[in-house]
Amino acid sequence: MKITRLFLTIVLFVVLSGFGNTVDADDVYICKGKGSKRYHYKKDCRGLSRCSTKIYEVSLSKAKEMGRTLCGWED
């Protein structure tokens, strides 16, 4: 009984603290140039150095909706 209560308390804490959902609120940077497929956490990321258009700031969820994946240069 005590283990079940402890487990439920931990699960409730994790859910209420937003574990795993906090990153989605952050903004990321994308290039809208032809062939661009990545998003970047830093505007000065090495992966954006060859961007042929303006660099845009969008939400992480929007970047993922666009089919973007994380740049390989990001930590």
mmCIF file of the N, C-alpha and C atoms, coordinates in Angstrom:
data_MODEL
# 
_entry.id   MODEL 
# 
loop_
_atom_site.group_PDB 
_atom_site.id 
_atom_site.type_symbol 
_atom_site.label_atom_id 
_atom_site.label_alt_id 
_atom_site.label_comp_id 
_atom_site.label_asym_id 
_atom_site.label_entity_id 
_atom_site.label_seq_id 
_atom_site.pdbx_PDB_ins_code 
_atom_site.Cartn_x 
_atom_site.Cartn_y 
_atom_site.Cartn_z 
_atom_site.occupancy 
_atom_site.B_iso_or_equiv 
_atom_site.pdbx_formal_charge 
_atom_site.auth_seq_id 
_atom_site.auth_comp_id 
_atom_site.auth_asym_id 
_atom_site.auth_atom_id 
_atom_site.pdbx_PDB_model_num 
ATOM 1   N N  . MET A 1 1  ? 0.817  -1.199 0.000   1.00 0.00 ? 1  MET A N  1 
ATOM 2   C CA . MET A 1 1  ? 0.000  0.000  0.000   1.00 0.00 ? 1  MET A CA 1 
ATOM 3   C C  . MET A 1 1  ? 0.867  1.273  0.000   1.00 0.00 ? 1  MET A C  1 
ATOM 4   N N  . LYS A 1 2  ? 1.924  1.283  0.827   1.00 0.00 ? 2  LYS A N  1 
ATOM 5   C CA . LYS A 1 2  ? 2.793  2.454  0.892   1.00 0.00 ? 2  LYS A CA 1 
ATOM 6   C C  . LYS A 1 2  ? 3.536  2.667  -0.424  1.00 0.00 ? 2  LYS A C  1 
ATOM 7   N N  . ILE A 1 3  ? 3.939  1.585  -1.077  1.00 0.00 ? 3  ILE A N  1 
ATOM 8   C CA . ILE A 1 3  ? 4.656  1.693  -2.348  1.00 0.00 ? 3  ILE A CA 1 
ATOM 9   C C  . ILE A 1 3  ? 3.735  2.262  -3.419  1.00 0.00 ? 3  ILE A C  1 
ATOM 10  N N  . THR A 1 4  ? 2.495  1.812  -3.439  1.00 0.00 ? 4  THR A N  1 
ATOM 11  C CA . THR A 1 4  ? 1.528  2.314  -4.412  1.00 0.00 ? 4  THR A CA 1 
ATOM 12  C C  . THR A 1 4  ? 1.286  3.801  -4.205  1.00 0.00 ? 4  THR A C  1 
ATOM 13  N N  . ARG A 1 5  ? 1.150  4.225  -2.980  1.00 0.00 ? 5  ARG A N  1 
ATOM 14  C CA . ARG A 1 5  ? 0.942  5.635  -2.667  1.00 0.00 ? 5  ARG A CA 1 
ATOM 15  C C  . ARG A 1 5  ? 2.141  6.479  -3.084  1.00 0.00 ? 5  ARG A C  1 
ATOM 16  N N  . LEU A 1 6  ? 3.333  5.970  -2.803  1.00 0.00 ? 6  LEU A N  1 
ATOM 17  C CA . LEU A 1 6  ? 4.553  6.670  -3.184  1.00 0.00 ? 6  LEU A CA 1 
ATOM 18  C C  . LEU A 1 6  ? 4.638  6.778  -4.708  1.00 0.00 ? 6  LEU A C  1 
ATOM 19  N N  . PHE A 1 7  ? 4.365  5.698  -5.404  1.00 0.00 ? 7  PHE A N  1 
ATOM 20  C CA . PHE A 1 7  ? 4.393  5.699  -6.862  1.00 0.00 ? 7  PHE A CA 1 
ATOM 21  C C  . PHE A 1 7  ? 3.398  6.712  -7.422  1.00 0.00 ? 7  PHE A C  1 
ATOM 22  N N  . LEU A 1 8  ? 2.189  6.713  -6.922  1.00 0.00 ? 8  LEU A N  1 
ATOM 23  C CA . LEU A 1 8  ? 1.173  7.656  -7.398  1.00 0.00 ? 8  LEU A CA 1 
ATOM 24  C C  . LEU A 1 8  ? 1.568  9.100  -7.107  1.00 0.00 ? 8  LEU A C  1 
ATOM 25  N N  . THR A 1 9  ? 2.193  9.340  -5.974  1.00 0.00 ? 9  THR A N  1 
ATOM 26  C CA . THR A 1 9  ? 2.660  10.679 -5.631  1.00 0.00 ? 9  THR A CA 1 
ATOM 27  C C  . THR A 1 9  ? 3.730  11.143 -6.614  1.00 0.00 ? 9  THR A C  1 
ATOM 28  N N  . ILE A 1 10 ? 4.649  10.263 -6.934  1.00 0.00 ? 10 ILE A N  1 
ATOM 29  C CA . ILE A 1 10 ? 5.706  10.607 -7.888  1.00 0.00 ? 10 ILE A CA 1 
ATOM 30  C C  . ILE A 1 10 ? 5.120  10.879 -9.264  1.00 0.00 ? 10 ILE A C  1 
ATOM 31  N N  . VAL A 1 11 ? 4.229  10.030 -9.732  1.00 0.00 ? 11 VAL A N  1 
ATOM 32  C CA . VAL A 1 11 ? 3.599  10.220 -11.042 1.00 0.00 ? 11 VAL A CA 1 
ATOM 33  C C  . VAL A 1 11 ? 2.842  11.542 -11.075 1.00 0.00 ? 11 VAL A C  1 
ATOM 34  N N  . LEU A 1 12 ? 2.095  11.840 -10.040 1.00 0.00 ? 12 LEU A N  1 
ATOM 35  C CA . LEU A 1 12 ? 1.340  13.089 -9.971  1.00 0.00 ? 12 LEU A CA 1 
ATOM 36  C C  . LEU A 1 12 ? 2.282  14.291 -10.003 1.00 0.00 ? 12 LEU A C  1 
ATOM 37  N N  . PHE A 1 13 ? 3.371  14.219 -9.277  1.00 0.00 ? 13 PHE A N  1 
ATOM 38  C CA . PHE A 1 13 ? 4.355  15.308 -9.275  1.00 0.00 ? 13 PHE A CA 1 
ATOM 39  C C  . PHE A 1 13 ? 4.930  15.528 -10.671 1.00 0.00 ? 13 PHE A C  1 
ATOM 40  N N  . VAL A 1 14 ? 5.292  14.457 -11.347 1.00 0.00 ? 14 VAL A N  1 
ATOM 41  C CA . VAL A 1 14 ? 5.876  14.555 -12.686 1.00 0.00 ? 14 VAL A CA 1 
ATOM 42  C C  . VAL A 1 14 ? 4.872  15.173 -13.655 1.00 0.00 ? 14 VAL A C  1 
ATOM 43  N N  . VAL A 1 15 ? 3.639  14.741 -13.605 1.00 0.00 ? 15 VAL A N  1 
ATOM 44  C CA . VAL A 1 15 ? 2.608  15.268 -14.500 1.00 0.00 ? 15 VAL A CA 1 
ATOM 45  C C  . VAL A 1 15 ? 2.352  16.744 -14.217 1.00 0.00 ? 15 VAL A C  1 
ATOM 46  N N  . LEU A 1 16 ? 2.226  17.112 -12.969 1.00 0.00 ? 16 LEU A N  1 
ATOM 47  C CA . LEU A 1 16 ? 1.932  18.504 -12.619 1.00 0.00 ? 16 LEU A CA 1 
ATOM 48  C C  . LEU A 1 16 ? 3.111  19.434 -12.864 1.00 0.00 ? 16 LEU A C  1 
ATOM 49  N N  . SER A 1 17 ? 4.318  18.906 -12.813 1.00 0.00 ? 17 SER A N  1 
ATOM 50  C CA . SER A 1 17 ? 5.478  19.755 -13.046 1.00 0.00 ? 17 SER A CA 1 
ATOM 51  C C  . SER A 1 17 ? 5.726  19.985 -14.532 1.00 0.00 ? 17 SER A C  1 
ATOM 52  N N  . GLY A 1 18 ? 4.993  19.292 -15.387 1.00 0.00 ? 18 GLY A N  1 
ATOM 53  C CA . GLY A 1 18 ? 5.135  19.490 -16.822 1.00 0.00 ? 18 GLY A CA 1 
ATOM 54  C C  . GLY A 1 18 ? 6.352  18.806 -17.392 1.00 0.00 ? 18 GLY A C  1 
ATOM 55  N N  . PHE A 1 19 ? 6.813  17.763 -16.758 1.00 0.00 ? 19 PHE A N  1 
ATOM 56  C CA . PHE A 1 19 ? 7.990  17.033 -17.220 1.00 0.00 ? 19 PHE A CA 1 
ATOM 57  C C  . PHE A 1 19 ? 7.828  16.638 -18.681 1.00 0.00 ? 19 PHE A C  1 
ATOM 58  N N  . GLY A 1 20 ? 8.820  17.024 -19.510 1.00 0.00 ? 20 GLY A N  1 
ATOM 59  C CA . GLY A 1 20 ? 8.792  16.674 -20.920 1.00 0.00 ? 20 GLY A CA 1 
ATOM 60  C C  . GLY A 1 20 ? 8.054  17.670 -21.796 1.00 0.00 ? 20 GLY A C  1 
ATOM 61  N N  . ASN A 1 21 ? 7.339  18.608 -21.199 1.00 0.00 ? 21 ASN A N  1 
ATOM 62  C CA . ASN A 1 21 ? 6.585  19.570 -21.991 1.00 0.00 ? 21 ASN A CA 1 
ATOM 63  C C  . ASN A 1 21 ? 7.177  20.967 -21.962 1.00 0.00 ? 21 ASN A C  1 
ATOM 64  N N  . THR A 1 22 ? 8.172  21.191 -21.130 1.00 0.00 ? 22 THR A N  1 
ATOM 65  C CA . THR A 1 22 ? 8.699  22.538 -20.993 1.00 0.00 ? 22 THR A CA 1 
ATOM 66  C C  . THR A 1 22 ? 9.471  22.985 -22.228 1.00 0.00 ? 22 THR A C  1 
ATOM 67  N N  . VAL A 1 23 ? 10.084 22.071 -22.941 1.00 0.00 ? 23 VAL A N  1 
ATOM 68  C CA . VAL A 1 23 ? 10.878 22.429 -24.108 1.00 0.00 ? 23 VAL A CA 1 
ATOM 69  C C  . VAL A 1 23 ? 9.993  22.954 -25.223 1.00 0.00 ? 23 VAL A C  1 
ATOM 70  N N  . ASP A 1 24 ? 8.774  22.441 -25.359 1.00 0.00 ? 24 ASP A N  1 
ATOM 71  C CA . ASP A 1 24 ? 7.888  22.860 -26.437 1.00 0.00 ? 24 ASP A CA 1 
ATOM 72  C C  . ASP A 1 24 ? 7.515  24.330 -26.378 1.00 0.00 ? 24 ASP A C  1 
ATOM 73  N N  . ALA A 1 25 ? 7.652  24.972 -25.233 1.00 0.00 ? 25 ALA A N  1 
ATOM 74  C CA . ALA A 1 25 ? 7.298  26.382 -25.117 1.00 0.00 ? 25 ALA A CA 1 
ATOM 75  C C  . ALA A 1 25 ? 8.412  27.295 -25.625 1.00 0.00 ? 25 ALA A C  1 
ATOM 76  N N  . ASP A 1 26 ? 9.588  26.758 -25.801 1.00 0.00 ? 26 ASP A N  1 
ATOM 77  C CA . ASP A 1 26 ? 10.737 27.558 -26.229 1.00 0.00 ? 26 ASP A CA 1 
ATOM 78  C C  . ASP A 1 26 ? 10.653 27.910 -27.712 1.00 0.00 ? 26 ASP A C  1 
ATOM 79  N N  . ASP A 1 27 ? 11.298 28.996 -28.046 1.00 0.00 ? 27 ASP A N  1 
ATOM 80  C CA . ASP A 1 27 ? 11.407 29.387 -29.442 1.00 0.00 ? 27 ASP A CA 1 
ATOM 81  C C  . ASP A 1 27 ? 12.697 28.833 -30.021 1.00 0.00 ? 27 ASP A C  1 
ATOM 82  N N  . VAL A 1 28 ? 12.663 28.517 -31.294 1.00 0.00 ? 28 VAL A N  1 
ATOM 83  C CA . VAL A 1 28 ? 13.831 28.029 -32.019 1.00 0.00 ? 28 VAL A CA 1 
ATOM 84  C C  . VAL A 1 28 ? 13.984 28.860 -33.281 1.00 0.00 ? 28 VAL A C  1 
ATOM 85  N N  . TYR A 1 29 ? 15.073 28.650 -33.990 1.00 0.00 ? 29 TYR A N  1 
ATOM 86  C CA . TYR A 1 29 ? 15.357 29.415 -35.200 1.00 0.00 ? 29 TYR A CA 1 
ATOM 87  C C  . TYR A 1 29 ? 15.382 28.491 -36.400 1.00 0.00 ? 29 TYR A C  1 
ATOM 88  N N  . ILE A 1 30 ? 14.821 28.970 -37.494 1.00 0.00 ? 30 ILE A N  1 
ATOM 89  C CA . ILE A 1 30 ? 14.804 28.192 -38.730 1.00 0.00 ? 30 ILE A CA 1 
ATOM 90  C C  . ILE A 1 30 ? 15.189 29.089 -39.906 1.00 0.00 ? 30 ILE A C  1 
ATOM 91  N N  . CYS A 1 31 ? 15.661 28.447 -40.943 1.00 0.00 ? 31 CYS A N  1 
ATOM 92  C CA . CYS A 1 31 ? 15.923 29.110 -42.213 1.00 0.00 ? 31 CYS A CA 1 
ATOM 93  C C  . CYS A 1 31 ? 14.828 28.631 -43.164 1.00 0.00 ? 31 CYS A C  1 
ATOM 94  N N  . LYS A 1 32 ? 14.261 29.509 -43.927 1.00 0.00 ? 32 LYS A N  1 
ATOM 95  C CA . LYS A 1 32 ? 13.214 29.114 -44.859 1.00 0.00 ? 32 LYS A CA 1 
ATOM 96  C C  . LYS A 1 32 ? 13.744 28.966 -46.280 1.00 0.00 ? 32 LYS A C  1 
ATOM 97  N N  . GLY A 1 33 ? 15.061 28.845 -46.398 1.00 0.00 ? 33 GLY A N  1 
ATOM 98  C CA . GLY A 1 33 ? 15.672 28.655 -47.705 1.00 0.00 ? 33 GLY A CA 1 
ATOM 99  C C  . GLY A 1 33 ? 15.330 27.294 -48.294 1.00 0.00 ? 33 GLY A C  1 
ATOM 100 N N  . LYS A 1 34 ? 15.527 27.157 -49.578 1.00 0.00 ? 34 LYS A N  1 
ATOM 101 C CA . LYS A 1 34 ? 15.248 25.913 -50.281 1.00 0.00 ? 34 LYS A CA 1 
ATOM 102 C C  . LYS A 1 34 ? 16.082 24.783 -49.675 1.00 0.00 ? 34 LYS A C  1 
ATOM 103 N N  . GLY A 1 35 ? 15.437 23.714 -49.315 1.00 0.00 ? 35 GLY A N  1 
ATOM 104 C CA . GLY A 1 35 ? 16.130 22.559 -48.758 1.00 0.00 ? 35 GLY A CA 1 
ATOM 105 C C  . GLY A 1 35 ? 16.380 22.610 -47.262 1.00 0.00 ? 35 GLY A C  1 
ATOM 106 N N  . SER A 1 36 ? 15.956 23.656 -46.593 1.00 0.00 ? 36 SER A N  1 
ATOM 107 C CA . SER A 1 36 ? 16.166 23.757 -45.141 1.00 0.00 ? 36 SER A CA 1 
ATOM 108 C C  . SER A 1 36 ? 15.259 22.770 -44.425 1.00 0.00 ? 36 SER A C  1 
ATOM 109 N N  . LYS A 1 37 ? 15.844 21.992 -43.503 1.00 0.00 ? 37 LYS A N  1 
ATOM 110 C CA . LYS A 1 37 ? 15.093 20.934 -42.831 1.00 0.00 ? 37 LYS A CA 1 
ATOM 111 C C  . LYS A 1 37 ? 15.299 20.900 -41.322 1.00 0.00 ? 37 LYS A C  1 
ATOM 112 N N  . ARG A 1 38 ? 16.068 21.820 -40.797 1.00 0.00 ? 38 ARG A N  1 
ATOM 113 C CA . ARG A 1 38 ? 16.453 21.750 -39.379 1.00 0.00 ? 38 ARG A CA 1 
ATOM 114 C C  . ARG A 1 38 ? 15.951 22.960 -38.591 1.00 0.00 ? 38 ARG A C  1 
ATOM 115 N N  . TYR A 1 39 ? 15.909 22.794 -37.259 1.00 0.00 ? 39 TYR A N  1 
ATOM 116 C CA . TYR A 1 39 ? 15.690 23.923 -36.359 1.00 0.00 ? 39 TYR A CA 1 
ATOM 117 C C  . TYR A 1 39 ? 16.896 24.032 -35.449 1.00 0.00 ? 39 TYR A C  1 
ATOM 118 N N  . HIS A 1 40 ? 17.068 25.218 -34.872 1.00 0.00 ? 40 HIS A N  1 
ATOM 119 C CA . HIS A 1 40 ? 18.268 25.528 -34.102 1.00 0.00 ? 40 HIS A CA 1 
ATOM 120 C C  . HIS A 1 40 ? 17.871 26.253 -32.822 1.00 0.00 ? 40 HIS A C  1 
ATOM 121 N N  . TYR A 1 41 ? 18.520 25.916 -31.721 1.00 0.00 ? 41 TYR A N  1 
ATOM 122 C CA . TYR A 1 41 ? 18.252 26.595 -30.451 1.00 0.00 ? 41 TYR A CA 1 
ATOM 123 C C  . TYR A 1 41 ? 18.946 27.946 -30.369 1.00 0.00 ? 41 TYR A C  1 
ATOM 124 N N  . LYS A 1 42 ? 20.047 28.101 -31.090 1.00 0.00 ? 42 LYS A N  1 
ATOM 125 C CA . LYS A 1 42 ? 20.810 29.354 -31.048 1.00 0.00 ? 42 LYS A CA 1 
ATOM 126 C C  . LYS A 1 42 ? 20.765 30.042 -32.410 1.00 0.00 ? 42 LYS A C  1 
ATOM 127 N N  . LYS A 1 43 ? 20.537 31.339 -32.399 1.00 0.00 ? 43 LYS A N  1 
ATOM 128 C CA . LYS A 1 43 ? 20.473 32.093 -33.649 1.00 0.00 ? 43 LYS A CA 1 
ATOM 129 C C  . LYS A 1 43 ? 21.822 32.110 -34.360 1.00 0.00 ? 43 LYS A C  1 
ATOM 130 N N  . ASP A 1 44 ? 22.900 31.989 -33.602 1.00 0.00 ? 44 ASP A N  1 
ATOM 131 C CA . ASP A 1 44 ? 24.229 31.994 -34.201 1.00 0.00 ? 44 ASP A CA 1 
ATOM 132 C C  . ASP A 1 44 ? 24.793 30.585 -34.398 1.00 0.00 ? 44 ASP A C  1 
ATOM 133 N N  . CYS A 1 45 ? 23.912 29.595 -34.469 1.00 0.00 ? 45 CYS A N  1 
ATOM 134 C CA . CYS A 1 45 ? 24.330 28.207 -34.682 1.00 0.00 ? 45 CYS A CA 1 
ATOM 135 C C  . CYS A 1 45 ? 25.087 28.076 -36.004 1.00 0.00 ? 45 CYS A C  1 
ATOM 136 N N  . ARG A 1 46 ? 26.102 27.265 -35.988 1.00 0.00 ? 46 ARG A N  1 
ATOM 137 C CA . ARG A 1 46 ? 26.908 27.026 -37.188 1.00 0.00 ? 46 ARG A CA 1 
ATOM 138 C C  . ARG A 1 46 ? 26.051 26.507 -38.355 1.00 0.00 ? 46 ARG A C  1 
ATOM 139 N N  . GLY A 1 47 ? 25.008 25.760 -38.044 1.00 0.00 ? 47 GLY A N  1 
ATOM 140 C CA . GLY A 1 47 ? 24.128 25.215 -39.068 1.00 0.00 ? 47 GLY A CA 1 
ATOM 141 C C  . GLY A 1 47 ? 23.337 26.271 -39.823 1.00 0.00 ? 47 GLY A C  1 
ATOM 142 N N  . LEU A 1 48 ? 23.225 27.466 -39.272 1.00 0.00 ? 48 LEU A N  1 
ATOM 143 C CA . LEU A 1 48 ? 22.496 28.558 -39.930 1.00 0.00 ? 48 LEU A CA 1 
ATOM 144 C C  . LEU A 1 48 ? 23.431 29.464 -40.741 1.00 0.00 ? 48 LEU A C  1 
ATOM 145 N N  . SER A 1 49 ? 24.698 29.191 -40.724 1.00 0.00 ? 49 SER A N  1 
ATOM 146 C CA . SER A 1 49 ? 25.662 30.087 -41.369 1.00 0.00 ? 49 SER A CA 1 
ATOM 147 C C  . SER A 1 49 ? 25.487 30.182 -42.883 1.00 0.00 ? 49 SER A C  1 
ATOM 148 N N  . ARG A 1 50 ? 24.911 29.178 -43.494 1.00 0.00 ? 50 ARG A N  1 
ATOM 149 C CA . ARG A 1 50 ? 24.717 29.205 -44.948 1.00 0.00 ? 50 ARG A CA 1 
ATOM 150 C C  . ARG A 1 50 ? 23.278 29.501 -45.345 1.00 0.00 ? 50 ARG A C  1 
ATOM 151 N N  . CYS A 1 51 ? 22.485 30.008 -44.426 1.00 0.00 ? 51 CYS A N  1 
ATOM 152 C CA . CYS A 1 51 ? 21.090 30.326 -44.721 1.00 0.00 ? 51 CYS A CA 1 
ATOM 153 C C  . CYS A 1 51 ? 21.032 31.437 -45.769 1.00 0.00 ? 51 CYS A C  1 
ATOM 154 N N  . SER A 1 52 ? 20.278 31.201 -46.833 1.00 0.00 ? 52 SER A N  1 
ATOM 155 C CA . SER A 1 52 ? 20.191 32.171 -47.928 1.00 0.00 ? 52 SER A CA 1 
ATOM 156 C C  . SER A 1 52 ? 19.025 33.144 -47.765 1.00 0.00 ? 52 SER A C  1 
ATOM 157 N N  . THR A 1 53 ? 18.229 32.964 -46.710 1.00 0.00 ? 53 THR A N  1 
ATOM 158 C CA . THR A 1 53 ? 17.098 33.854 -46.451 1.00 0.00 ? 53 THR A CA 1 
ATOM 159 C C  . THR A 1 53 ? 17.232 34.433 -45.051 1.00 0.00 ? 53 THR A C  1 
ATOM 160 N N  . LYS A 1 54 ? 16.230 35.156 -44.638 1.00 0.00 ? 54 LYS A N  1 
ATOM 161 C CA . LYS A 1 54 ? 16.164 35.659 -43.271 1.00 0.00 ? 54 LYS A CA 1 
ATOM 162 C C  . LYS A 1 54 ? 16.023 34.471 -42.320 1.00 0.00 ? 54 LYS A C  1 
ATOM 163 N N  . ILE A 1 55 ? 16.558 34.593 -41.120 1.00 0.00 ? 55 ILE A N  1 
ATOM 164 C CA . ILE A 1 55 ? 16.404 33.569 -40.092 1.00 0.00 ? 55 ILE A CA 1 
ATOM 165 C C  . ILE A 1 55 ? 15.169 33.927 -39.277 1.00 0.00 ? 55 ILE A C  1 
ATOM 166 N N  . TYR A 1 56 ? 14.271 32.962 -39.122 1.00 0.00 ? 56 TYR A N  1 
ATOM 167 C CA . TYR A 1 56 ? 12.994 33.194 -38.454 1.00 0.00 ? 56 TYR A CA 1 
ATOM 168 C C  . TYR A 1 56 ? 12.966 32.533 -37.087 1.00 0.00 ? 56 TYR A C  1 
ATOM 169 N N  . GLU A 1 57 ? 12.321 33.193 -36.142 1.00 0.00 ? 57 GLU A N  1 
ATOM 170 C CA . GLU A 1 57 ? 12.116 32.643 -34.805 1.00 0.00 ? 57 GLU A CA 1 
ATOM 171 C C  . GLU A 1 57 ? 10.698 32.092 -34.753 1.00 0.00 ? 57 GLU A C  1 
ATOM 172 N N  . VAL A 1 58 ? 10.559 30.809 -34.426 1.00 0.00 ? 58 VAL A N  1 
ATOM 173 C CA . VAL A 1 58 ? 9.255  30.160 -34.327 1.00 0.00 ? 58 VAL A CA 1 
ATOM 174 C C  . VAL A 1 58 ? 9.242  29.284 -33.081 1.00 0.00 ? 58 VAL A C  1 
ATOM 175 N N  . SER A 1 59 ? 8.067  28.860 -32.672 1.00 0.00 ? 59 SER A N  1 
ATOM 176 C CA . SER A 1 59 ? 7.984  27.954 -31.527 1.00 0.00 ? 59 SER A CA 1 
ATOM 177 C C  . SER A 1 59 ? 8.503  26.579 -31.935 1.00 0.00 ? 59 SER A C  1 
ATOM 178 N N  . LEU A 1 60 ? 8.982  25.836 -30.967 1.00 0.00 ? 60 LEU A N  1 
ATOM 179 C CA . LEU A 1 60 ? 9.488  24.498 -31.232 1.00 0.00 ? 60 LEU A CA 1 
ATOM 180 C C  . LEU A 1 60 ? 8.389  23.623 -31.817 1.00 0.00 ? 60 LEU A C  1 
ATOM 181 N N  . SER A 1 61 ? 7.189  23.748 -31.292 1.00 0.00 ? 61 SER A N  1 
ATOM 182 C CA . SER A 1 61 ? 6.091  22.934 -31.813 1.00 0.00 ? 61 SER A CA 1 
ATOM 183 C C  . SER A 1 61 ? 5.789  23.263 -33.271 1.00 0.00 ? 61 SER A C  1 
ATOM 184 N N  . LYS A 1 62 ? 5.865  24.540 -33.645 1.00 0.00 ? 62 LYS A N  1 
ATOM 185 C CA . LYS A 1 62 ? 5.645  24.944 -35.037 1.00 0.00 ? 62 LYS A CA 1 
ATOM 186 C C  . LYS A 1 62 ? 6.734  24.365 -35.938 1.00 0.00 ? 62 LYS A C  1 
ATOM 187 N N  . ALA A 1 63 ? 7.984  24.420 -35.484 1.00 0.00 ? 63 ALA A N  1 
ATOM 188 C CA . ALA A 1 63 ? 9.087  23.865 -36.269 1.00 0.00 ? 63 ALA A CA 1 
ATOM 189 C C  . ALA A 1 63 ? 8.875  22.371 -36.501 1.00 0.00 ? 63 ALA A C  1 
ATOM 190 N N  . LYS A 1 64 ? 8.424  21.672 -35.478 1.00 0.00 ? 64 LYS A N  1 
ATOM 191 C CA . LYS A 1 64 ? 8.168  20.238 -35.614 1.00 0.00 ? 64 LYS A CA 1 
ATOM 192 C C  . LYS A 1 64 ? 6.993  19.981 -36.552 1.00 0.00 ? 64 LYS A C  1 
ATOM 193 N N  . GLU A 1 65 ? 5.961  20.830 -36.486 1.00 0.00 ? 65 GLU A N  1 
ATOM 194 C CA . GLU A 1 65 ? 4.825  20.706 -37.408 1.00 0.00 ? 65 GLU A CA 1 
ATOM 195 C C  . GLU A 1 65 ? 5.285  20.852 -38.854 1.00 0.00 ? 65 GLU A C  1 
ATOM 196 N N  . MET A 1 66 ? 6.307  21.670 -39.058 1.00 0.00 ? 66 MET A N  1 
ATOM 197 C CA . MET A 1 66 ? 6.850  21.906 -40.395 1.00 0.00 ? 66 MET A CA 1 
ATOM 198 C C  . MET A 1 66 ? 7.761  20.759 -40.849 1.00 0.00 ? 66 MET A C  1 
ATOM 199 N N  . GLY A 1 67 ? 7.941  19.772 -39.997 1.00 0.00 ? 67 GLY A N  1 
ATOM 200 C CA . GLY A 1 67 ? 8.777  18.624 -40.330 1.00 0.00 ? 67 GLY A CA 1 
ATOM 201 C C  . GLY A 1 67 ? 10.251 18.835 -40.061 1.00 0.00 ? 67 GLY A C  1 
ATOM 202 N N  . ARG A 1 68 ? 10.592 19.883 -39.315 1.00 0.00 ? 68 ARG A N  1 
ATOM 203 C CA . ARG A 1 68 ? 11.990 20.184 -39.011 1.00 0.00 ? 68 ARG A CA 1 
ATOM 204 C C  . ARG A 1 68 ? 12.490 19.262 -37.907 1.00 0.00 ? 68 ARG A C  1 
ATOM 205 N N  . THR A 1 69 ? 13.776 18.953 -37.958 1.00 0.00 ? 69 THR A N  1 
ATOM 206 C CA . THR A 1 69 ? 14.436 18.180 -36.915 1.00 0.00 ? 69 THR A CA 1 
ATOM 207 C C  . THR A 1 69 ? 15.611 18.993 -36.376 1.00 0.00 ? 69 THR A C  1 
ATOM 208 N N  . LEU A 1 70 ? 16.107 18.600 -35.205 1.00 0.00 ? 70 LEU A N  1 
ATOM 209 C CA . LEU A 1 70 ? 17.178 19.343 -34.550 1.00 0.00 ? 70 LEU A CA 1 
ATOM 210 C C  . LEU A 1 70 ? 18.465 19.292 -35.368 1.00 0.00 ? 70 LEU A C  1 
ATOM 211 N N  . CYS A 1 71 ? 19.117 20.407 -35.461 1.00 0.00 ? 71 CYS A N  1 
ATOM 212 C CA . CYS A 1 71 ? 20.389 20.530 -36.164 1.00 0.00 ? 71 CYS A CA 1 
ATOM 213 C C  . CYS A 1 71 ? 21.446 19.655 -35.496 1.00 0.00 ? 71 CYS A C  1 
ATOM 214 N N  . GLY A 1 72 ? 22.290 19.040 -36.286 1.00 0.00 ? 72 GLY A N  1 
ATOM 215 C CA . GLY A 1 72 ? 23.347 18.187 -35.770 1.00 0.00 ? 72 GLY A CA 1 
ATOM 216 C C  . GLY A 1 72 ? 24.450 18.918 -35.054 1.00 0.00 ? 72 GLY A C  1 
ATOM 217 N N  . TRP A 1 73 ? 24.555 20.224 -35.222 1.00 0.00 ? 73 TRP A N  1 
ATOM 218 C CA . TRP A 1 73 ? 25.584 21.015 -34.557 1.00 0.00 ? 73 TRP A CA 1 
ATOM 219 C C  . TRP A 1 73 ? 25.164 21.408 -33.147 1.00 0.00 ? 73 TRP A C  1 
ATOM 220 N N  . GLU A 1 74 ? 23.899 21.277 -32.819 1.00 0.00 ? 74 GLU A N  1 
ATOM 221 C CA . GLU A 1 74 ? 23.414 21.668 -31.486 1.00 0.00 ? 74 GLU A CA 1 
ATOM 222 C C  . GLU A 1 74 ? 23.890 20.668 -30.435 1.00 0.00 ? 74 GLU A C  1 
ATOM 223 N N  . ASP A 1 75 ? 24.097 21.152 -29.233 1.00 0.00 ? 75 ASP A N  1 
ATOM 224 C CA . ASP A 1 75 ? 24.551 20.306 -28.118 1.00 0.00 ? 75 ASP A CA 1 
ATOM 225 C C  . ASP A 1 75 ? 23.465 19.401 -27.638 1.00 0.00 ? 75 ASP A C  1 
# 
